[in-house]
Amino acid sequence: MSTGSRITIEQNTDILKRYAFLERACMRTLAGWLPGAPEWDAKNEIGLHIWESAQSADQLYGRLRELRVYQPERNLSPALVRLAQELDYAQNTAELMATVYLVVKKALRDAYYQHPEATWIDFDRPTVNVAERNLPAAERQMTWAEAFFQTIADSYPGWQAWRDYIAGLLEADGGITGLGEKGPLPERPTGARALLLPWKECQRDKSWPIFDPSVDAEPDRKAEPEAHRLWRFKHYLNEMTAAETLGSILWMTPEMPWEYQYNVSRHLWDEVRHSQLGQVRVKQLGLQYSDVPQVVQIYNVMMTLPAVEQYALLTTVIEPNGMPEKAANREHWESIHDDISAAAVSYDWSDENFHIRWGKKWTPVLLETYGYKETPEEIAARTEAWMMEHTPVKMQKKMAAEAHKGE
């Protein structure tokens, strides 16, 4: 430690780099695993935590720039980099929770609490403020994770070995701050351990019904308003598949700039929120979540495309095509004084505007980064034609047809 038992500014920046790197690692691993966790409650929470991890990392990056650190992932210890890579190798929800939450996020939570006492608080108030802003989310996440983990731990025997290995990697590198005593790296647990990411098929509880596109008939909005409303919000609930798609896209595009990753993490959480507005309304309309057939086919068929094409299809085709339908639904629900449904679609509409803007911004960058020769317009046309042939959802075909009516 430094004079006066406080860390130096150099130690401070090294520690903040570690915090930011681990927040980003948690964001990335959780995004990749969102489709792979079959537990519905976990999907809803993890979607929020991906965004909160991105926010925490972004706050740390901002403070590091103020401290004249412009390449925060330079000169990180090989052990810390290895830990981040190994997080992806969880084999089930219990291993994911036990490592990302009960090891890494718990250490981050404790570090944010302790950091004000480690630094020169009178001189380093901006860093203290960052730690104080990141702490509430870390505490909420840990409260949820510790309680939820107890409900699933027995379903996934053997998770302790992977938890102990990840904890050992962190401890061998001097702990969360890197200032502790260094030690030898632990041995990786024996046995086969495949990288399951990216998930080719999204996972659901085996007892939940699966969507049958052949019987998905859209009721007439005006002639059958109640049936149409229920039908529409059942589809809203299934926007979890959009969040899962974005999770895999985020995991598969690590070469992209941080601002892109930050935007995609928010886009992902927005789609979880859209699923949640569907969850709220179908429950109010008399159904349980598990009564709603799951449109897993959307994620599964999207995963046959490369990540760049998935992102272009979602943000430059599917979401723009859906905007007229959202406007029509809002107008209809307002006309029949269904204020709850109108409010729900209004917030969805607002979110989608930003998603379309991000698609216009990042699709050209993705095309350049990953060596595509197409223009954004060309890849939009190509992926839309692919969608018309492969989508399991009639509503997507209808929206596309209406978007091009008169052309």
C-alpha positions in Angstrom: 0.0 0.0 0.0 1.0 3.6 -0.4 2.0 6.3 2.1 -0.8 6.9 4.5 -2.4 3.5 3.8 -4.1 5.0 0.7 -3.6 3.8 -2.8 -1.7 5.9 -5.3 -3.3 7.3 -8.4 -1.5 4.7 -10.5 -2.9 1.9 -8.3 -6.3 3.6 -8.5 -6.3 3.5 -12.3 -5.2 -0.1 -12.4 -7.9 -1.1 -10.0 -10.6 0.8 -11.9 -9.4 -0.9 -15.1 -10.0 -4.2 -13.4 -13.5 -3.2 -12.2 -14.4 -2.1 -15.7 -13.0 -5.2 -17.4 -14.9 -7.5 -15.1 -18.2 -5.6 -15.4 -17.8 -5.9 -19.2 -16.9 -9.6 -18.9 -20.1 -10.1 -16.8 -22.2 -8.2 -19.4 -20.8 -10.3 -22.2 -21.1 -13.7 -20.5 -24.7 -13.0 -19.3 -25.6 -11.8 -22.8 -24.3 -15.0 -24.4 -26.1 -17.1 -21.8 -29.5 -15.3 -21.9 -30.8 -17.8 -24.5 -29.3 -20.8 -22.6 -30.9 -20.4 -19.2 -34.3 -22.2 -19.3 -35.5 -20.4 -16.1 -38.0 -17.7 -17.1 -37.4 -15.6 -13.9 -33.6 -15.7 -14.6 -34.1 -14.4 -18.1 -36.1 -11.4 -16.9 -33.5 -10.5 -14.3 -30.4 -11.2 -16.4 -31.7 -8.9 -19.1 -31.7 -6.0 -16.7 -28.3 -7.0 -15.2 -26.7 -7.0 -18.7 -27.7 -3.4 -19.1 -26.7 -2.5 -15.5 -23.2 -4.0 -16.0 -22.9 -2.0 -19.2 -23.8 1.2 -17.3 -21.4 0.4 -14.5 -18.6 -0.3 -17.0 -19.4 2.9 -18.8 -19.2 5.0 -15.6 -15.8 3.5 -14.9 -14.6 4.2 -18.4 -15.6 7.8 -18.0 -13.7 8.1 -14.8 -10.6 6.4 -16.4 -10.6 8.9 -19.2 -10.6 11.7 -16.6 -7.6 10.0 -15.1 -5.9 10.0 -18.5 -6.4 6.3 -19.3 -7.7 6.0 -22.8 -7.0 2.3 -23.4 -8.5 0.6 -20.3 -8.0 -2.9 -21.6 -4.2 -2.5 -22.1 -1.8 -4.3 -19.8 -4.4 -6.3 -17.9 -3.0 -9.3 -16.2 -3.2 -12.6 -18.2 -4.9 -14.2 -15.2 -7.8 -11.7 -15.3 -8.2 -12.1 -19.0 -8.3 -15.9 -18.6 -10.9 -15.5 -15.9 -13.2 -13.5 -18.2 -12.7 -16.1 -21.0 -13.5 -19.0 -18.6 -16.8 -17.4 -17.4 -18.2 -18.4 -20.8 -17.6 -22.0 -20.2 -20.3 -22.5 -17.6 -22.4 -25.6 -18.4 -25.7 -24.7 -16.8 -27.6 -22.0 -15.0 -26.1 -22.9 -11.6 -22.5 -22.7 -12.8 -23.3 -19.4 -14.5 -24.9 -17.9 -11.3 -22.2 -19.3 -9.0 -19.4 -17.7 -11.0 -20.7 -14.5 -12.5 -22.8 -13.5 -9.5 -21.5 -15.3 -6.4 -17.8 -14.8 -7.3 -17.3 -11.9 -9.6 -20.3 -9.6 -8.9 -20.1 -10.3 -5.2 -16.4 -9.2 -5.3 -17.4 -6.1 -7.3 -20.1 -5.2 -4.8 -17.7 -5.5 -1.9 -15.1 -3.5 -3.8 -17.5 -0.6 -4.6 -18.4 -0.5 -0.9 -14.7 -0.5 0.2 -13.2 1.7 -2.5 -13.9 5.1 -0.8 -11.8 4.0 2.2 -9.0 2.9 -0.1 -8.6 6.0 -2.1 -7.8 9.6 -1.1 -11.5 10.5 -0.7 -10.9 14.3 -0.4 -8.9 14.3 -3.7 -10.7 11.6 -5.6 -14.3 12.4 -5.0 -15.3 11.6 -8.7 -14.1 8.0 -8.3 -15.9 7.8 -5.0 -19.1 9.0 -6.7 -18.7 6.3 -9.4 -18.4 3.6 -6.8 -21.4 5.0 -5.0 -23.5 5.0 -8.2 -22.5 1.5 -9.1 -23.1 0.1 -5.6 -27.0 0.0 -5.5 -27.3 -2.0 -8.7 -24.6 -4.4 -7.5 -26.4 -4.9 -4.2 -29.8 -5.5 -5.9 -28.2 -8.0 -8.2 -26.6 -9.9 -5.3 -29.8 -9.9 -3.3 -31.7 -11.5 -6.2 -28.9 -13.9 -7.2 -28.4 -15.3 -3.7 -32.1 -16.0 -3.2 -32.6 -17.3 -6.8 -29.6 -19.6 -6.6 -31.0 -21.5 -3.7 -34.0 -22.4 -5.8 -32.0 -24.0 -8.6 -28.7 -25.3 -7.0 -30.0 -28.8 -6.3 -31.1 -29.1 -9.9 -27.6 -28.8 -11.2 -25.3 -31.0 -9.1 -21.5 -30.5 -9.2 -21.5 -26.7 -9.7 -19.2 -26.2 -6.8 -16.0 -27.3 -8.7 -16.5 -24.6 -11.4 -17.3 -22.0 -8.8 -14.2 -22.8 -6.8 -12.0 -22.7 -10.0 -13.2 -19.3 -11.0 -12.8 -18.0 -7.4 -9.3 -19.5 -7.4 -8.4 -17.6 -10.6 -9.5 -14.3 -9.0 -7.7 -15.0 -5.8 -4.5 -16.1 -7.6 -4.4 -12.7 -9.3 -4.5 -10.7 -6.1 -8.3 -10.6 -5.7 -10.7 -8.0 -7.2 -8.2 -5.1 -6.8 -5.1 -7.1 -7.8 -3.3 -5.8 -4.7 -3.6 -9.0 -2.7 -1.0 -11.7 -2.6 -0.5 -13.4 -5.9 -0.4 -17.2 -6.2 -0.3 -20.1 -8.6 -3.3 -20.5 -10.9 -5.7 -23.3 -10.0 -6.0 -26.4 -12.1 -9.0 -26.4 -14.4 -11.6 -29.1 -13.3 -11.1 -32.3 -15.1 -13.6 -33.6 -17.6 -15.1 -32.5 -20.9 -16.2 -28.9 -20.9 -17.6 -27.6 -24.2 -18.1 -23.9 -25.1 -21.9 -23.8 -25.4 -22.0 -20.3 -26.7 -23.4 -19.1 -28.9 -26.6 -21.1 -28.2 -28.1 -22.4 -31.5 -31.5 -22.9 -29.9 -33.0 -20.9 -27.0 -33.9 -22.9 -23.9 -37.3 -23.0 -22.2 -38.8 -25.0 -19.4 -39.7 -28.4 -20.9 -43.3 -28.2 -19.8 -44.0 -24.9 -21.6 -46.0 -25.2 -24.9 -44.2 -24.4 -28.2 -45.8 -22.1 -30.8 -47.5 -23.6 -33.8 -47.4 -21.1 -36.7 -50.1 -23.1 -38.6 -52.8 -22.1 -36.1 -51.6 -18.5 -35.4 -54.5 -16.6 -36.9 -54.7 -12.8 -36.2 -58.2 -11.8 -35.0 -59.6 -8.7 -36.6 -58.7 -5.6 -34.5 -62.1 -3.9 -34.7 -64.4 -6.9 -35.1 -62.8 -8.9 -32.2 -61.0 -6.4 -30.0 -60.6 -8.6 -27.0 -59.3 -11.5 -28.9 -57.0 -9.3 -30.9 -55.6 -7.7 -27.7 -54.8 -11.0 -26.1 -53.3 -12.3 -29.4 -51.1 -9.2 -29.6 -49.8 -9.3 -26.1 -49.0 -13.0 -26.3 -46.7 -12.0 -29.2 -45.3 -9.2 -27.0 -44.4 -11.8 -24.3 -42.4 -13.6 -27.0 -40.2 -10.6 -27.6 -37.9 -12.4 -25.1 -36.6 -14.1 -28.3 -35.5 -10.7 -29.6 -33.6 -10.1 -26.4 -32.0 -13.5 -26.7 -31.0 -12.8 -30.3 -29.4 -9.6 -29.3 -27.6 -11.4 -26.5 -26.0 -13.8 -29.0 -25.3 -10.9 -31.4 -23.5 -9.0 -28.6 -21.5 -12.1 -27.6 -20.5 -12.8 -31.2 -19.3 -9.3 -32.1 -16.6 -8.5 -29.5 -14.5 -6.6 -32.1 -17.0 -3.8 -32.2 -16.5 -0.5 -30.4 -17.7 -0.1 -26.8 -20.4 2.4 -27.7 -22.0 -0.3 -29.9 -21.8 -2.9 -27.1 -23.4 -0.3 -24.8 -26.2 0.4 -27.2 -26.9 -3.3 -27.9 -27.0 -4.0 -24.1 -29.7 -1.4 -23.8 -31.5 -2.6 -26.9 -31.5 -6.1 -25.3 -33.0 -4.8 -22.0 -35.6 -2.9 -24.0 -36.7 -6.2 -25.6 -36.9 -7.9 -22.2 -39.1 -5.0 -21.0 -41.3 -5.4 -24.1 -41.7 -9.1 -23.1 -42.5 -8.0 -19.6 -45.3 -5.6 -20.8 -46.7 -8.7 -22.6 -46.3 -10.7 -19.4 -48.2 -8.0 -17.4 -51.1 -7.8 -19.9 -51.6 -11.5 -20.5 -51.7 -12.1 -16.7 -54.3 -9.2 -16.4 -56.2 -10.9 -19.2 -56.4 -14.2 -17.4 -53.4 -16.3 -18.6 -50.2 -17.5 -16.8 -46.8 -17.0 -18.6 -46.6 -20.8 -19.0 -49.9 -20.9 -20.8 -48.5 -18.8 -23.7 -46.9 -20.9 -26.5 -43.2 -19.9 -26.9 -42.1 -18.7 -30.3 -38.6 -20.2 -29.9 -38.5 -20.7 -33.7 -37.7 -17.0 -34.2 -34.4 -17.3 -32.3 -33.6 -20.7 -33.7 -34.0 -19.6 -37.3 -32.2 -16.3 -36.8 -29.2 -18.2 -35.4 -28.7 -19.8 -38.8 -27.5 -16.4 -40.0 -24.2 -14.7 -39.1 -24.4 -12.0 -36.3 -24.0 -9.1 -38.8 -27.0 -10.3 -40.8 -29.1 -10.9 -37.7 -28.5 -7.4 -36.5 -29.2 -5.8 -39.9 -32.4 -7.9 -40.3 -33.7 -7.0 -36.8 -32.9 -3.2 -36.9 -33.2 -2.3 -40.5 -36.1 -4.6 -41.5 -38.2 -6.1 -38.8 -38.4 -3.1 -36.4 -39.0 -0.5 -39.1 -41.7 -2.7 -40.7 -43.5 -3.0 -37.4 -43.9 0.7 -36.7 -47.2 1.3 -38.6 -48.8 -1.6 -36.8 -47.8 -0.1 -33.4 -49.3 3.2 -34.4 -52.5 1.5 -35.5 -52.8 -0.4 -32.3 -52.2 2.6 -30.1 -54.9 4.6 -32.1 -57.3 1.6 -31.7 -56.7 1.1 -28.0 -57.1 4.8 -27.3 -60.3 4.9 -29.3 -61.8 2.1 -27.1 -60.4 3.7 -23.9 -57.9 0.8 -23.2 -55.4 3.1 -21.5 -53.2 0.3 -20.3 -52.6 -1.3 -23.7 -52.2 2.1 -25.3 -49.5 3.1 -22.7 -47.7 -0.2 -23.2 -47.5 0.1 -27.0 -46.5 3.8 -26.7 -43.4 3.0 -24.7 -42.6 0.1 -27.1 -42.9 2.5 -30.0 -40.6 5.0 -28.4 -38.0 2.3 -27.7 -38.2 1.0 -31.3 -37.4 4.5 -32.7 -34.0 4.3 -31.0 -33.4 0.8 -32.1 -33.9 1.8 -35.7 -31.5 4.7 -35.2 -28.9 2.4 -33.8 -29.4 0.1 -36.7 -28.7 2.9 -39.2 -25.6 3.8 -37.2 -24.1 0.4 -36.5 -25.0 -1.7 -39.5 -22.5 0.1 -41.8 -19.8 -0.3 -39.1 -20.6 -4.0 -38.7 -20.4 -4.5 -42.5 -17.0 -2.8 -42.6 -15.7 -4.5 -39.5 -16.6 -8.0 -40.7 -15.7 -7.6 -44.3 -19.1 -7.4 -46.0 -19.1 -5.8 -49.5 -22.8 -5.0 -49.4 -24.4 -1.6 -48.6 -26.9 -1.4 -45.7 -29.7 -1.2 -48.3 -28.5 -4.3 -50.0 -28.2 -6.4 -46.9 -31.6 -5.2 -45.7 -33.2 -6.3 -49.0 -31.4 -9.6 -48.9 -32.2 -10.4 -45.3 -35.8 -9.4 -45.7 -36.2 -11.8 -48.7 -34.6 -14.5 -46.5 -37.1 -13.6 -43.7 -40.1 -13.9 -46.0 -39.0 -17.4 -46.8 -37.9 -18.6 -43.3 -39.9 -16.7 -40.6 -42.3 -18.8 -38.6 -44.4 -15.7 -37.7 -47.1 -14.7 -40.2 -47.2 -11.2 -38.6 -43.7 -10.5 -39.8 -44.6 -11.4 -43.3 -47.7 -9.2 -43.1 -45.8 -6.2 -41.8 -43.2 -6.6 -44.6 -45.9 -6.8 -47.2 -47.6 -3.7 -45.9 -44.3 -1.8 -45.6 -43.7 -2.3 -49.4 -47.3 -1.8 -50.5 -47.3 0.5 -53.5 -43.6 0.1 -54.4 
